[in-house]
């Protein structure tokens, strides 16, 4: 848990509460999933634009 905490908040005060660490990890995962979906959507739009230019 300490390693996970250090990855989630490098340089921050290490948390000892496992629930807080897991909550932060879940929040980070949801943020990364949303960002990945936005990038996939943008990639699809760009690919479509490229196909229209050919």
C-alpha positions in Angstrom: 0.0 0.0 0.0 2.9 2.4 0.7 4.3 1.8 -2.8 0.8 2.5 -4.3 0.5 5.6 -2.2 4.0 6.9 -3.4 2.9 6.3 -7.0 -0.3 8.2 -6.6 1.2 11.2 -4.7 4.9 11.3 -5.2 6.6 13.7 -2.8 3.4 13.9 -0.7 2.9 12.8 2.8 2.4 9.1 2.8 -1.1 8.0 3.9 -1.5 5.1 6.2 -5.3 4.7 5.7 -5.8 1.9 3.2 -9.3 3.1 2.3 -8.0 6.5 1.4 -5.2 5.0 -0.7 -7.6 2.7 -2.6 -10.0 5.6 -3.1 -7.2 7.7 -4.6 -6.2 4.8 -6.8 -9.8 4.3 -8.0 -10.1 8.0 -8.8 -6.8 8.0 -10.7 -7.9 5.0 -12.7 -11.2 6.5 -13.6 -9.4 9.7 -14.7 -7.0 7.8 -16.8 -9.8 5.7 -18.4 -11.7 8.9 -19.3 -8.5 10.5 -20.8 -7.8 7.3 -22.8 -11.3 7.3 -24.2 -11.0 11.0 -25.2 -7.7 10.2 -26.9 -9.2 7.3 -28.8 -12.1 9.5 -29.9 -9.7 12.2 -31.1 -7.6 9.6 -32.9 -10.7 8.2 -34.7 -11.6 11.7 -35.8 -8.1 12.4 -37.1 -8.0 9.1 -38.9 -11.3 9.9 -40.6 -10.0 13.3 -41.6 -6.9 11.7 -43.1 -9.1 9.3 -45.1 -11.2 12.2 -46.4 -8.0 14.0 -47.6 -6.8 11.0 -49.6 
